[in-house]
Amino acid sequence: MNESQKNESQKNESQKNESGKNEPRKNESPMDNTLVAAFVLAGGQSTRMGSDKALVPFAGQPLIASALATLREAGLEHAIAGARASLESYAPVIPDPASAPTSAPTSAQGPLAGVCAALASSTARWCVFMPVDLPLLPATLLLYLLRHAQLTGAPVTLASVNSFAQTFPAVINRAVLPLLQSELHAGRNGCFAAFRAASSALNQPLSIVPAEFLVQSGHVAHPAALPPFCWFLNVNTPGDLRRAEALLMRHGARRGASDCVSWN
C-alpha cells in the first residue's frame, strides 16, 4: 500500500468511526428513553373508593403495580406522576402540588397538574400517560398510539370507543407543555378540554384513533380477549373494582404478550 492509499484508508476509517458515533443505529428502538417516557397518573383523591385507589388490590396486586406492569409490557421507561401515598417503592415519583397530602380538596387541580408536572420533569419528546384506575388497558394499545403519534407528529393522540373520544391513555408531544400550563393556570383543569385547546392553538386537531378499528385490523388485541368497550372501565368505587375483576375472570386468565396481535 502506497502512502496515498494509506492516507485514504485512514480517512475512510475515521469517517466510519465518526459516523458510528454520531448517527443512530439502524436497529435503534423508538422506545429509547431519550425519545419516549411513560407515566402512571396516580394523584387522585380516591374519595369514592374510600382509600387510596393506587394501593387497592386488583387481580392479586395493587392497582399501581398493575399499571406499571402494563407500561413494562409495552417496553416503556416509566414513572409515577403525582401520588397521595408513598409509592416510591414501585417507581420514581414525580410530585405535583395538587397531589400533596396537605392540599385542600378544593385546591386539587386534577390530573392535568400531574400531566404538566410529568412533562416538565422529562426531556423525552413523546410522553405516554395512563391513569392508575384503568387496569384493563392492553399494552398494545399504548404502543399503537405511540407509533401513530410518532408517524403523524400530532400534539395529542387519543383513542376512542363507540365513537366517544377517551381522555386517557394519551400520547403527548412535550412541545405542548406551555399550552397545557396556560390552561392549568387559567383554572381550566379539564384534561380533554386542555388537550383540545393545545392542539387548536397549533392549528391541529386532536388525533383520535378508534379502538374498534385497531382490533378489527389486527393491530391491537387484549391479552385476556376483552372487547374494546371494556378497556376503558374506570375503577373509581369498590363496585367498579369488582366489575373489572369479574370481567377478567369471565374472559379467562391473562395471557402473555406473545398472544397479542402485533401492532407492526
Solvent accessible surface area in square Angstrom, and as a share of the most:
residue,aa,sasa,rsa
1,M,170,0.76
2,N,87,0.45
3,E,119,0.53
4,S,81,0.52
5,Q,103,0.46
6,K,96,0.41
7,N,80,0.41
8,E,92,0.41
9,S,54,0.35
10,Q,102,0.45
11,K,114,0.48
12,N,78,0.40
13,E,91,0.41
14,S,66,0.43
15,Q,102,0.45
16,K,141,0.60
17,N,87,0.45
18,E,85,0.38
19,S,44,0.28
20,G,59,0.57
21,K,149,0.63
22,N,100,0.51
23,E,109,0.49
24,P,104,0.65
25,R,192,0.70
26,K,213,0.90
27,N,133,0.68
28,E,80,0.36
29,S,55,0.36
30,P,42,0.27
31,M,31,0.14
32,D,43,0.22
33,N,85,0.43
34,T,90,0.53
35,L,75,0.37
36,V,1,0.01
37,A,15,0.12
38,A,1,0.01
39,F,8,0.03
40,V,0,0.00
41,L,11,0.05
42,A,5,0.04
43,G,25,0.24
44,G,45,0.43
45,Q,65,0.29
46,S,13,0.08
47,T,109,0.63
48,R,163,0.60
49,M,16,0.07
50,G,68,0.66
51,S,67,0.43
52,D,37,0.19
53,K,23,0.10
54,A,1,0.01
55,L,75,0.37
56,V,16,0.09
57,P,93,0.59
58,F,4,0.02
59,A,60,0.46
60,G,79,0.76
61,Q,70,0.31
62,P,35,0.22
63,L,1,0.00
64,I,0,0.00
65,A,16,0.12
66,S,12,0.08
67,A,2,0.01
68,L,2,0.01
69,A,35,0.27
70,T,8,0.05
71,L,0,0.00
72,R,129,0.47
73,E,65,0.29
74,A,6,0.05
75,G,48,0.46
76,L,6,0.03
77,E,94,0.42
78,H,46,0.21
79,A,12,0.09
80,I,0,0.00
81,A,1,0.01
82,G,0,0.00
83,A,16,0.13
84,R,57,0.21
85,A,29,0.23
86,S,93,0.60
87,L,1,0.00
88,E,110,0.49
89,S,107,0.69
90,Y,78,0.29
91,A,8,0.06
92,P,91,0.57
93,V,32,0.19
94,I,36,0.18
95,P,102,0.64
96,D,11,0.05
97,P,107,0.68
98,A,9,0.07
99,S,3,0.02
100,A,34,0.26
101,P,106,0.67
102,T,131,0.76
103,S,25,0.16
104,A,52,0.40
105,P,98,0.62
106,T,133,0.78
107,S,62,0.40
108,A,31,0.24
109,Q,56,0.25
110,G,38,0.36
111,P,68,0.43
112,L,0,0.00
113,A,5,0.04
114,G,4,0.04
115,V,0,0.00
116,C,7,0.04
117,A,22,0.17
118,A,0,0.00
119,L,0,0.00
120,A,54,0.42
121,S,60,0.39
122,S,13,0.08
123,T,128,0.75
124,A,2,0.01
125,R,135,0.49
126,W,8,0.03
127,C,0,0.00
128,V,0,0.00
129,F,0,0.00
130,M,1,0.00
131,P,16,0.10
132,V,8,0.04
133,D,17,0.09
134,L,7,0.03
135,P,6,0.04
136,L,0,0.00
137,L,1,0.01
138,P,1,0.01
139,A,6,0.05
140,T,15,0.09
141,L,0,0.00
142,L,1,0.00
143,L,20,0.10
144,Y,43,0.16
145,L,1,0.00
146,L,0,0.00
147,R,69,0.25
148,H,49,0.22
149,A,0,0.00
150,Q,45,0.20
151,L,139,0.69
152,T,77,0.45
153,G,28,0.27
154,A,7,0.05
155,P,3,0.02
156,V,0,0.00
157,T,0,0.00
158,L,0,0.00
159,A,0,0.00
160,S,8,0.05
161,V,12,0.07
162,N,96,0.49
163,S,111,0.72
164,F,150,0.62
165,A,37,0.29
166,Q,39,0.17
167,T,42,0.24
168,F,22,0.09
169,P,1,0.00
170,A,0,0.00
171,V,1,0.00
172,I,0,0.00
173,N,17,0.09
174,R,78,0.28
175,A,78,0.61
176,V,1,0.01
177,L,16,0.08
178,P,83,0.52
179,L,53,0.26
180,L,0,0.00
181,Q,56,0.25
182,S,64,0.41
183,E,21,0.10
184,L,15,0.07
185,H,144,0.64
186,A,56,0.43
187,G,53,0.51
188,R,133,0.49
189,N,52,0.27
190,G,43,0.42
191,C,9,0.06
192,F,53,0.22
193,A,51,0.40
194,A,1,0.01
195,F,0,0.00
196,R,135,0.49
197,A,37,0.29
198,A,1,0.01
199,S,1,0.01
200,S,72,0.46
201,A,64,0.49
202,L,76,0.38
203,N,142,0.73
204,Q,73,0.32
205,P,111,0.70
206,L,26,0.13
207,S,19,0.12
208,I,69,0.35
209,V,11,0.06
210,P,45,0.29
211,A,0,0.00
212,E,41,0.19
213,F,125,0.52
214,L,8,0.04
215,V,56,0.32
216,Q,141,0.63
217,S,66,0.43
218,G,26,0.25
219,H,63,0.28
220,V,1,0.01
221,A,22,0.17
222,H,8,0.03
223,P,2,0.01
224,A,0,0.00
225,A,58,0.45
226,L,5,0.03
227,P,41,0.26
228,P,18,0.11
229,F,122,0.51
230,C,7,0.04
231,W,1,0.00
232,F,18,0.08
233,L,22,0.11
234,N,65,0.33
235,V,0,0.00
236,N,26,0.14
237,T,39,0.22
238,P,60,0.38
239,G,32,0.31
240,D,34,0.18
241,L,23,0.11
242,R,158,0.58
243,R,138,0.50
244,A,0,0.00
245,E,54,0.24
246,A,42,0.32
247,L,13,0.06
248,L,12,0.06
249,M,159,0.71
250,R,176,0.64
251,H,64,0.28
252,G,33,0.31
253,A,90,0.70
254,R,104,0.38
255,R,114,0.42
256,G,44,0.42
257,A,57,0.44
258,S,109,0.71
259,D,79,0.41
260,C,20,0.12
261,V,69,0.40
262,S,66,0.43
263,W,35,0.12
264,N,143,0.73
